[in-house]
Every structure is written in structure tokens, then in C-alpha cells.
């Protein structure tokens, strides 16, 4: 029996008994060790120390780094921004502008017939050069010819009427003179004399009417002769035929419904440009202008300003300006796109600054100016010209400012800056 009153376990050896050899191993196993309370506490303490050491080794450097970062951020937020400044360079600008333009003819007209009839023949076609007064086409005018013959016959009739009226007037005058003598002799009454005097006045007026009819007939003949002359269509000025819209045998009428030719004069040529408002007051006649077109690379057509509108378009705020260009060889065609380099004669001061110094946002173009108290002030400026690496400012500067060289989004009015000394 075991000390606790239970029967002994046949599977467990008794005390002091060595385990029998394991049938599989061939040797006896030692008895299992026992973990005492003191040893268990020691193991737990060692594990706790290892874990705490590992935690401290990972946490403390991170905490220190965060503290250093916060300290650096705080210092950076309260430190003045270091900036490089430049002084604007004072220059003069001749206001050279490069503006788009359109080439138009000096003269341009559509030639219409002035007589009714049929086109007998045309002598010129598109692209032909014509001289002033050159015959372009002929129109048959049979109706006008018949009217002219009739008018001439009526003139002969009117001339005969004048002779008849004159004869009647002379006869009436002679009768009046006889009745005057008869009245003095008492052989005629006063009534007869008054009657013949009235007839003489009527015959005198008939002569005036007949002569007036002759004048009217001659005027009608002159008109018809002019209409007959309109059967010869001639060029009103020297130029180039750009279109022909009629052919032989076509019916033409003296209205604006049947055009014959379109004629343009291209020497000199006119180039119209739209000058912006800020330079419009400087535009004057005879100002030189150079015209270029992409069809003739490297060639410059020299011209001058002929006239300006003297008023701005209310929509575009530009002034229509005409430049005339010598075009003796007809190299420039009507309708060409051209570029006009216009040099205005009113030089003025401009200030050159780096392009990197320019702010361009919803508030417009501005520059950051550093005052004597090393505080920033954003000033609005007007851009005259952008040359790439630099820009020319026309208004907003006096020339003595310290301008921040590199525009920074962190700059605003009142920002403290630390100016880097210029070497």
C-alpha cells in the first residue's frame, strides 16, 4: 500500500528503484527534474528584464528622434526665410510689337454691266493683269440701239416743229403790225387788235416750247449714246482680274445681280493690324513697319503706317491700323496671313528682372519687394515683354527695390525674410 492508502501503481517504479531499460532505447532514462518556486521566479525575472530592455532599446531612440524633429520644426517655423534679392535693371523700350495682320488690296471692286443685252465677247480672265481703261468685254445692246434710232428721228421731228413754230410766230407778228395800222385808220376794232396780239404771244410761246423739246430730245439721245457706250466694259483702274462670272451669250442687265469681273489692285498692298490699347496712343503715320509672311522665309517687306482708326474697338480694346507695303512684283496676295513688326517712336523706361521673380496667380502679376525692415510686400506690376529668362516691367517699380529673385508660395505681405548677402 502507498502512504496515502492507495494501492501501488504497477506502471510507476517505487522509490529508489531505477527505471528498467526501455525496450526501444536499450538504456535507462534518468528521473525528470523538478522546477522549484525559486527557479521559476528567476526565469520570470530574466524574461521580464529581456523584454523591458528590448522595449527601451526600440522606444527611446524613436522618442528622441520625434523630439528632435518637433524642435527643428518649431525652430524652422519661427526662423526667417532666407532669400536672394536682385535690383531691377533700368532699360529703355522702343515698344517693338509683333502683331498678326491680314493682307488686303489697295482697291477692290466688282464690275457690273450698265446696259441691258447679251455678252458678245470677253477679253480677260482670272489672273490677267489689266491697265486702266483696258477693254474687258463687249455687250450687244439691240434694244438701246433701237431706242437711239427712235430718239434721233424724234429730234428731226422736233427741229421741224421749231421751224413751224417760228413761221407761225413771224406770221402772227406781221398780222399784229397790220392791225395796229388799221386801228389807227379806224378800219379795225380794238377787239381784233387784242385778238391778234394774243395770237402773237401764243405763237411766241410755241417757239419756246418747240425749242425746249429739241433740248430734251438731244439730252435723251446723249443718254442713249452713253448707254450704248456701256456696251464696252473697261477697267476702272489697273489691277488683276481675280474672278470672271459671265460667259459669251449670257443675258446681262443693268443691275447688281449679274457681276462680270472682280478686279483688285495690289500695289501697294494694305495690311490691317489690331494695335493694343496700351500702345495705341503712340501710333502715328509714317511709322516704319516690317511685314513677313511664312510663304517667303527670310524676306522682309518694308512698309509704313498709313492711317489709324483713332478709336478702340469696344470688344477687343484694340485700334484698327493700316500698314502700306510696296508690292511691285505682286508677291503678296489678297487674304494672306502676315506678321507685322511695328516699332513705335515713343521710348520709355522699363525694368528688367528675372522671370523667376514673377508671381502669376488670381491676383495678377506681382513681385515680392523686401523693405528696409526685411519684410515682404507684394506689388502689382505690368508686363511689357517676356524675353524668356527675364521679363520687362513697365509699371509698378521705381528701380531701387530689392526684389526676391525666386518667387516662393510661402511669401506673403508682412513675411519676415533673411536676405542673403550678395557676393
Residue, then its C-alpha position, 0 to 999 in steps of 0.5 A: x500500500x502507498x502512504x496515502x492508502x492507495x494501492x501501488x501503481x504497477x506502471x510507476x517504479x517505487x522509490x529508489x528503484x531505477x527505471x528498467x531499460x526501455x525496450x526501444x532505447x536499450x538504456x535507462x532514462x534518468x528521473x525528470x527534474x523538478x522546477x522549484x518556486x525559486x527557479x521559476x521566479x528567476x526565469x520570470x525575472x530574466x524574461x521580464x528584464x529581456x523584454x523591458x530592455x528590448x522595449x527601451x532599446x526600440x522606444x527611446x531612440x524613436x522618442x528622441x528622434x520625434x523630439x528632435x524633429x518637433x524642435x527643428x520644426x518649431x525652430x524652422x517655423x519661427x526662423x526667417x526665410x532666407x532669400x536672394x534679392x536682385x535690383x531691377x535693371x533700368x532699360x529703355x523700350x522702343x515698344x517693338x510689337x509683333x502683331x498678326x495682320x491680314x493682307x488686303x488690296x489697295x482697291x477692290x471692286x466688282x464690275x457690273x454691266x450698265x446696259x441691258x443685252x447679251x455678252x458678245x465677247x470677253x477679253x480677260x480672265x482670272x489672273x490677267x493683269x489689266x491697265x486702266x481703261x483696258x477693254x474687258x468685254x463687249x455687250x450687244x445692246x439691240x434694244x438701246x440701239x433701237x431706242x437711239x434710232x427712235x430718239x434721233x428721228x424724234x429730234x428731226x421731228x422736233x427741229x421741224x416743229x421749231x421751224x413751224x413754230x417760228x413761221x407761225x410766230x413771224x406770221x402772227x407778228x406781221x398780222x399784229x403790225x397790220x392791225x395796229x395800222x388799221x386801228x389807227x385808220x379806224x378800219x379795225x376794232x380794238x377787239x381784233x387788235x387784242x385778238x391778234x396780239x394774243x395770237x402773237x404771244x401764243x405763237x411766241x410761246x410755241x417757239x419756246x416750247x418747240x425749242x425746249x423739246x429739241x433740248x430734251x430730245x438731244x439730252x435723251x439721245x446723249x443718254x442713249x449714246x452713253x448707254x450704248x457706250x456701256x456696251x464696252x466694259x473697261x477697267x476702272x483702274x489697273x489691277x488683276x482680274x481675280x474672278x470672271x462670272x459671265x460667259x459669251x451669250x449670257x443675258x446681262x442687265x443693268x443691275x447688281x445681280x449679274x457681276x462680270x469681273x472682280x478686279x483688285x489692285x495690289x500695289x501697294x498692298x494694305x495690311x490691317x493690324x489690331x494695335x493694343x490699347x496700351x500702345x495705341x496712343x503712340x501710333x502715328x503715320x509714317x511709322x516704319x513697319x516690317x511685314x513677313x509672311x511664312x510663304x517667303x522665309x527670310x524676306x522682309x517687306x518694308x512698309x509704313x503706317x498709313x492711317x489709324x482708326x483713332x478709336x478702340x474697338x469696344x470688344x477687343x480694346x484694340x485700334x484698327x491700323x493700316x500698314x502700306x507695303x510696296x508690292x511691285x512684283x505682286x508677291x503678296x496676295x489678297x487674304x494672306x496671313x502676315x506678321x507685322x513688326x511695328x516699332x513705335x517712336x515713343x521710348x520709355x523706361x522699363x525694368x528688367x528682372x528675372x522671370x523667376x521673380x514673377x508671381x502669376x496667380x488670381x491676383x495678377x502679376x506681382x513681385x515680392x519687394x523686401x523693405x528696409x525692415x526685411x519684410x515682404x510686400x507684394x506689388x502689382x506690376x505690368x508686363x511689357x515683354x517676356x524675353x524668356x529668362x527675364x521679363x520687362x516691367x513697365x509699371x509698378x517699380x521705381x528701380x531701387x527695390x530689392x526684389x526676391x529673385x525666386x518667387x516662393x508660395x510661402x511669401x506673403x505681405x508682412x513675411x519676415x525674410x533673411x536676405x542673403x548677402x550678395x557676393 
